[in-house]
Amino acid sequence: MKNGFKKLISVTLAVALAAGSLAGCSSQTSAPETAVSSSSLKAGTYTGTGKGKNGDVKVEVTFDDTSITEAKVLEHSETAGIFETPVEKIPQQIVENQSVMADIVSGATYTSNAIIEAVKDCITQAGGNVEDFSKEIPKAAKEEEVYETQLAIVGAGGAGLMAALYASEQDIDVIVLEKAATIGSSNAAVAGGPSTSSNRVQEAEGEGVSADELYNYMYNYSQGTVNSLLLRKTIEAGGPMINKLLDMGLEAILRPDNYGVGFRARLKLPVKGEDRFKMVQNFVEGKGGQFLFETTGEHVITDGQGKVIGVSGTKADGTPVKVNADAVLLATGGYLGNNEMLAEHFGNVGIIPLGNTLSTGDGISMAMEAGGVLEKNSFSLIFNEFAGENEKSEGWQKNDNLKYAIYGGLLVNNEGTRFMNEEIMATKPLAGGEEILRQGYFYSIIDEEYFNAMSEVGIWDYLGQPEDWYVGKMTQEGKVLKAAGERFDTAVKEGWAYKADTIEELAQYFGLENLPETVDEYNAMCESGVDSTFGKSNYFMTAVDEGPYYVFQYQSSAWGTLGGVKVDDKLRVINADFEPIQGLYAAGVDAGSLFTTPYYGNEGAALGLSLSSGSVAGTEIANYIKGLK
């Protein structure tokens, strides 16, 4: 099918008649009515604030005696490529409908809610009743939109975009369904950068990493738990893919080897948000491809004989969508935003999401519904390597004292018992959270000297600049935290930190009954300089010595998830009989066979493999579709 034919071709779902309608009456649904406020307001202009993803969002609202006449965002620090849509749409909807019940913009939930909260603040300041401006706006029933294409891609993250690029280059018609309002909400749009095989950025600094070197490191790390042929093909594709993106305008610089893996495979991508990969979207659209934003893929469509022939879903405004296609690629980014799936695999202590919460396991569910099976590798997380986290807090970026979780001090479980070699948390990228994941909540215990040193000299100097702590020198040299004072007081008020004059009092606050005994045993090992329990390096053996003492409660936080469906080396989804499902593919972290647990030891592995797997999928799918002719 040529690009000129790829378009919306039919409207097939009749609008349901309202209850009580007579047979033969028109099924046309009237336009929604605008909510009318009964509030008496003090006319004027007011400013209010709401809590966004990266800080406060300041909004200005103007009222007459009974209504909102204007609303606009004045200040914010939200992420470029994400904030633009809610900043434009939410105030407009509120004014038009005289209601704060505006549609939340997919991929910008925090920003959307912050604007709404700020407007509510202004309503209250103007003497109004927020409930009077909280009327639900009726929505007309929507008719199904039907599209025809060759390749339907669910998800416009790294894997989906690369697949669209590589397939479009071979003149394959593409439609991409994306839950967010732009391509700027995915992890690929905001992550630090990918790890790939040799490319021009590496070579310019004499640091080329061959596919052999990167494959051998990553496969050996996996200990045979991944599809080796798929891993090899994906790594080999990475270097040429980066060079292609550089030719298209990608900005990239080479990162240092922060974790001592022996090579510099990871790039840093300075541009974040929609603009990072906008040139890919432009290329695909220039070839006739389409992006259906704010559209959730929900079900794979088959021909009844097991062959995939399309995908169905729903737009944010309720419009049903059906895309008929020769092949479907699922690249929805895992399940970090699905609390039920997280609880199923990791227990009921919540996982704090730092990555894209629009990734709710849709691709995995769709593949399973079509007959796919989960990869046998156990599910895990791509952990936050910078800090601990607690759902009661303002977030690790605003609370430096959260970082005490990763500096090799004393960690205990909910019984107050030491449970691991804390050095792992200070030396491993993203992979060190498996032990804490088993605990649910875990607790960092430090004394006054340690607490003060963090804000005065930093952990690197406090521990004596240990030569063997390579990661510390690379990531912590010259850095101090801002943990004391108001920030700590806020943490105490929020209920996840506490200060006490005795260990016994400290233990009582969180019910850590074994803590006094644990501290005595730990201090004795610190004095001897030997960790006889877990073998931690002696420079991390800092005693919990003189009070007052501090405790911080943490739970696991993550950038993304691991665990997905079984795929072969062509990224075809595999069924329980080890056969590929015709026309169905999965890439990125939805492709479970590409990732190991714990997460690979080299930084940027997830983004590198996700991007590269998309390029492999796009090529394989193009070959499959051309073979159908």
Secondary structure, 3 states (H helix, E strand, C coil): CCHHHCCEEEECCCCCCCCCCCCCCCCCCCCCCCCCCCCCCCCEEEEEEEECCCCEEEEEEEECCCCEEEEEEEECCCCCCCCHHHHHHHHHHHHHHCCCCCCCCCCCHHHHHHHHHHHHHHHHHCCCCHHHHCCCCCCCCCCCEEEECCEEEECCCHHHHHHHHHHHHCCCCEEEEECCCCHHHCHHHHCCCCECCCCHHHHHCCCCCCHHHHHHHHHHHHCCCCCHHHHHHHHHHHHHHHHHHHHHCCCCEECCCCCCCCCCCEEECCCCHHHHCHHHHHHHHHCCCEEEECEEEEEEEECCCCCEEEEEEEECCCCEEEEECCEEEECCCCCCCCHHHHHHHHCCCCCEECCCCCCCCHHHHHHHHCCECECCCCCEEEECCCCCECCCCCCCCCCHHHHHHHCCCEEECCCCCECCCCHHHHHCCCCCCHHHHCCCCEEEEEEHHHHHHHHHCCHHHHCCCCCCCHHHHHHHCCCCCCCCCHHHHHHHHHCCEEEECCHHHHHHHHCCCCHHHHHHHHHHHHHHCCCCCCCCCHHHCCCCCCCCEEEEEEECEEEEEECCECECCCCEEEECCCCEEEEEEECHHHEHHHCCCCCCCCCCHHHHHHHHHHHHHHHHHHHHHHHCC
